């Protein structure tokens, strides 16, 4: 996930701010796709974290089995 963000940030200047060069349009497309990929993964991860934090206790045994560290008490 961080690789896509790093690639987007690293190549942004080359893709969008430098004078036009051969292959720049392909580089732009890769930078945009990499940024979109990062946003999708980030949104999915945040959704899972929020759902897990809110509902883990109500999942009973399954919530305990998928926990690395079992929190004490109810949220």
Secondary structure, DSSP 8 states (H G I E B T S, - for coil): -HHHHHHHHHHHIIIIIS---TTHHHHHHHHHHHHHHHHHHHHHHHHHHHHHHHHTGGGTHHHHHT-SS---S--
